[in-house]
Amino acid sequence: MSRAFVFPGQGAQVIGMGRALAEAYPAAKAVFDEVDAALGEKLSALIWEGDIAELTLTQNAQPALMATSLAAFRALEAEGMGLDQVAFVAGHSLGEYSALCAAGSLSLADTARLLRIRGQAMQEAVPVGVGAMAALLGLDFETAIAVAQEAAQGEVCQAANDNDPAQVVVSGHKAAVERAVEIAKAKGAKRALMLPVSAPFHCALMQPAAHVMAEALAAVPISNPAVPVVANVRAEAVTEANRIADLLVAQVTGSVRWRESVLWMEKAGVTEFWEIGAGKALSGMIRRIAPGAATRAIGTPEDVAAAKA
C-alpha cells in the first residue's frame, strides 16, 4: 500500500487545534514552542484559547495551521509512522509549506516566519473590499475557466483553486467575481457563492505578494526534500531544492491544482491519503477525486492511536 501525507490549507482553523497533541506528545509541544520562538509571540495561546476572528486573520491562520500540521506529523513520527512509510507529500496552498517542512526542505522556524510574511503580504496586496473569491459547485475546471474569462470584462477573474471534480474557486476583482457567480448559475452550476475571505488569493492581483515572497524565499536555505513533494502549480512531484522557491512564488498568483495533484499521486500508485493537521476538508475532496483511495485524518492523539492500530 502506497501512502501520501497531505496538509490542509486556510479555512481549517479552529480554536484549540493541536492542543491535545501538544499535551500528549513532547515532540508536538516542541513544534508550538519553536513556532512561538520564531515569531517572537505566543501564537500557541491564540490557537488554543484565543478569538477565532483573530486566528482567522491570514497572517495568523497560515503559521497556526502549519504548526498544527507539524505537531500531528511529529506525533506520528514518535509512534514510528514517519516519512519512511510515505511515497509523497503535498499540501493545499499554505499546506505546501507544511509539506516542505515535514519533508525537511525548510526548517520549522523558517517555515513559520515565511508563512507570517506570506499572510501579511497576501493581505496587503489588495485593499479590503477590492477583491473577492467565490466557489462554483457542479462545474468542471474547463467550464469554470470559461466562466472566469467571460466574467473578467477587463478586470481580473481567474480559476484559483481546482479543488475536486465539482468544486472550483474563482478569484479576482469583486465585481468580476460577482459576475462569475451569475454566469456560473446560468451555465448550470449547482451552487455559486461568494466566500468569506479577506483577499483574492491565487490570482494576478496577488503579484505584489509574489514579489515579497521571492525576496523572503531567497533569504532562507532550502534543502532537497526527503520524499518528493507534489507542487500545487505543477501537479507533479518535485525533488530538487533549486526549483522549490520558484514554485512557491508562482503559487501566490497561480492556480492550486489540487484535483490534478491527487490524480497524479493516484496514477503514481498512491492508494492511501493521510490528512495531517486540522480538519477533514482535503479528505472530502480526495474521496470525490479518487473514490478508490482510502483517506484518514490525523489531528488528535486518538487519530494517531487509530492509525497505529
C-alpha positions in Angstrom: 0.0 0.0 0.0 1.4 3.4 -1.1 0.7 6.3 1.2 0.8 10.1 0.8 0.7 12.7 3.6 -1.3 15.7 2.7 -1.5 19.0 4.6 -4.5 21.3 4.8 -4.8 25.0 3.8 -6.6 28.0 5.1 -10.2 27.6 6.4 -9.4 24.6 8.5 -8.5 26.6 11.6 -10.4 26.2 14.9 -9.6 27.3 18.4 -8.0 24.5 20.4 -6.5 22.7 17.4 -3.4 20.8 18.2 -3.6 21.3 22.0 -4.3 17.6 22.8 -1.4 16.6 20.6 0.9 19.0 22.5 -0.3 17.6 25.8 0.2 14.0 24.7 3.4 14.3 22.8 6.5 16.3 23.8 7.6 16.4 20.2 4.3 18.0 19.3 4.6 20.6 22.0 8.1 21.4 20.9 6.7 22.4 17.5 4.4 25.0 19.0 7.3 26.2 21.3 9.6 26.6 18.3 7.0 28.5 16.2 6.3 30.8 19.2 10.0 31.5 19.5 10.5 32.0 15.7 7.6 34.6 15.6 8.5 36.2 18.9 5.0 35.8 20.2 2.7 33.2 21.8 0.9 32.1 18.7 0.1 28.9 20.6 -2.0 30.9 23.1 -4.1 32.4 20.3 -4.5 28.9 18.7 -5.6 27.3 21.9 -7.6 29.9 23.8 -7.8 33.0 21.6 -10.5 34.6 19.5 -11.5 32.8 16.2 -11.7 36.1 14.3 -8.1 36.9 15.3 -6.9 33.4 14.5 -8.6 33.6 11.1 -6.6 36.6 10.1 -4.4 35.4 7.2 -1.1 36.3 8.9 -2.1 34.2 12.0 -4.0 31.4 10.3 -1.2 30.4 8.0 1.6 29.8 10.6 -1.0 28.4 13.0 -2.3 25.7 10.6 1.3 24.8 9.7 2.2 24.4 13.4 -0.8 22.2 14.0 0.1 20.0 10.9 3.7 19.7 12.0 2.6 18.8 15.6 0.5 16.0 14.2 3.3 14.9 11.9 5.8 14.8 14.9 3.3 12.7 16.9 3.1 10.2 14.0 6.9 10.1 13.9 7.0 9.5 17.6 4.8 6.4 17.0 7.0 5.1 14.2 4.9 6.4 11.3 7.3 8.8 9.6 8.5 9.7 6.1 10.0 6.2 5.6 6.4 5.0 5.1 5.4 7.7 2.7 5.8 7.9 -1.1 4.8 11.6 -1.5 3.8 14.7 0.5 1.6 17.5 -0.8 -0.3 20.5 0.7 -3.2 22.7 -0.3 -1.9 26.3 -0.8 -0.2 27.2 2.5 -0.2 23.4 3.2 2.6 23.1 0.7 4.8 24.9 3.2 3.8 22.3 5.8 4.6 19.5 3.4 8.0 21.0 2.6 8.8 21.4 6.3 7.8 17.9 7.1 10.0 16.7 4.2 13.0 18.6 5.6 13.2 21.2 2.8 12.5 24.1 5.1 13.3 24.4 8.8 10.3 24.8 11.2 11.4 28.3 12.2 11.9 29.5 8.7 8.5 28.0 7.6 6.8 29.9 10.4 8.4 33.2 9.5 7.8 32.6 5.8 4.1 32.0 6.4 3.8 35.1 8.6 5.4 37.1 5.8 3.2 35.4 3.2 0.0 36.0 5.2 0.8 39.7 5.7 1.9 40.2 2.0 -1.3 38.5 0.7 -3.5 40.6 2.9 -1.7 43.8 2.0 -1.5 43.1 -1.8 -5.1 44.2 -2.4 -7.1 46.8 -0.3 -10.0 45.2 1.6 -13.2 45.2 -0.5 -11.4 45.4 -3.9 -11.1 41.6 -4.4 -13.2 38.6 -3.7 -13.4 34.8 -4.2 -16.3 32.6 -5.0 -16.9 28.8 -5.0 -18.5 27.3 -8.1 -20.1 23.9 -7.3 -21.1 21.5 -10.0 -18.9 22.8 -12.8 -15.8 21.2 -14.1 -12.5 23.1 -14.3 -12.7 23.9 -18.0 -16.1 25.3 -17.7 -15.0 27.4 -14.6 -12.1 28.8 -16.6 -14.6 29.8 -19.4 -16.8 31.4 -16.7 -13.9 33.4 -15.3 -12.8 34.6 -18.7 -16.3 35.7 -19.6 -16.7 37.5 -16.2 -13.4 39.4 -16.4 -14.5 42.1 -18.8 -11.1 43.9 -18.5 -10.8 43.1 -14.7 -9.0 40.1 -13.1 -11.0 36.9 -12.7 -9.2 33.6 -12.6 -9.9 30.0 -11.6 -7.8 29.9 -8.4 -8.4 26.5 -6.8 -9.3 23.4 -8.8 -10.3 21.5 -5.6 -12.2 18.5 -6.9 -14.4 17.5 -9.9 -17.3 19.6 -8.7 -15.7 22.5 -6.8 -13.7 25.3 -8.4 -12.9 28.6 -6.7 -12.5 31.8 -8.7 -10.7 34.9 -7.6 -10.2 38.4 -8.7 -11.8 41.9 -8.6 -15.0 41.8 -6.6 -17.3 42.9 -9.4 -15.8 40.4 -11.8 -16.2 37.6 -9.3 -19.8 38.6 -8.7 -20.4 38.4 -12.4 -18.8 34.9 -12.4 -21.3 33.8 -9.8 -24.2 34.8 -12.0 -22.6 33.4 -15.2 -21.9 30.1 -13.4 -25.5 29.8 -12.3 -26.6 30.4 -15.9 -24.2 27.7 -17.1 -25.8 25.1 -14.8 -23.7 25.3 -11.6 -25.5 23.6 -8.6 -24.4 26.5 -6.4 -22.2 29.5 -6.8 -21.5 31.6 -3.7 -19.2 34.3 -2.5 -16.6 33.2 0.1 -15.9 34.9 3.4 -12.3 35.6 2.6 -10.2 38.8 3.3 -8.3 38.8 0.0 -8.4 37.4 -3.6 -5.8 34.6 -3.3 -4.2 32.8 -6.2 -4.8 35.3 -8.9 -2.9 38.1 -10.7 -3.9 40.7 -8.0 -1.5 38.9 -5.7 1.5 39.9 -7.7 2.8 42.3 -5.0 2.8 39.4 -2.6 4.7 37.2 -5.1 7.5 39.8 -5.2 7.6 39.8 -1.4 7.8 36.0 -1.2 10.5 35.9 -3.9 12.7 38.1 -1.7 11.8 36.2 1.5 12.5 32.8 0.0 15.8 33.9 -1.4 17.0 34.6 2.1 16.3 31.1 3.5 18.2 27.8 2.9 16.1 25.2 1.1 17.2 21.5 1.0 16.2 18.6 -1.2 13.0 17.1 0.3 13.5 13.6 1.9 10.4 12.5 -0.1 9.0 14.0 -3.3 6.7 17.0 -2.8 3.8 17.3 -5.3 3.7 21.0 -6.1 0.4 22.9 -6.4 1.3 24.8 -9.6 2.7 21.8 -11.4 0.6 18.9 -10.1 3.6 16.7 -10.2 6.4 15.7 -7.9 9.5 17.9 -7.2 12.7 16.6 -5.7 15.2 19.4 -6.4 15.7 22.2 -3.9 16.6 24.7 -6.6 13.1 24.5 -8.1 11.2 24.9 -4.8 11.4 28.7 -4.3 10.3 29.5 -7.8 7.3 27.1 -7.5 6.3 28.7 -4.1 6.5 32.2 -5.7 4.4 31.1 -8.7 1.9 29.6 -6.3 1.0 33.0 -4.9 -0.6 34.1 -8.2 -1.2 30.7 -9.8 -3.9 28.1 -9.5 -3.9 25.4 -6.8 -4.2 22.3 -9.0 -5.3 20.1 -6.2 -7.6 17.8 -8.2 -4.7 17.1 -10.7 -2.2 16.7 -7.9 -4.3 13.9 -6.3 -4.9 12.2 -9.6 -1.1 12.4 -10.3 -0.4 10.7 -7.0 -3.1 8.1 -7.6 -1.6 7.3 -11.0 1.8 7.1 -9.3 0.4 4.3 -7.1 -0.8 6.1 -4.0 -3.8 4.2 -2.5 -4.0 5.9 0.9 -4.0 9.6 1.8 -3.5 10.8 5.3 -4.6 14.4 6.0 -2.2 15.7 8.6 -3.4 18.6 10.9 -6.7 20.4 11.4 -10.0 19.4 9.8 -11.0 16.9 7.1 -11.6 19.2 4.1 -8.9 17.5 2.0 -10.2 14.0 2.8 -13.6 15.0 1.4 -12.0 16.4 -1.8 -9.9 13.3 -2.2 -12.9 11.0 -1.9 -14.5 12.9 -4.7 -11.3 12.9 -6.9 -10.2 9.4 -6.3 -13.1 7.3 -4.9 -11.0 4.2 -4.8 -8.4 5.7 -2.4 -8.5 5.4 1.4 -8.4 8.5 3.5 -7.6 9.2 7.1 -7.5 12.4 9.1 -4.8 12.8 11.8 -5.5 15.8 14.1 -5.7 14.3 17.6 -3.9 11.7 19.8 -6.9 9.4 19.2 -6.4 9.7 15.4 -2.7 8.8 15.9 -3.6 5.8 18.0 -6.1 4.6 15.5 -3.6 5.0 12.7 -1.1 2.9 14.7 -3.6 0.1 15.4 
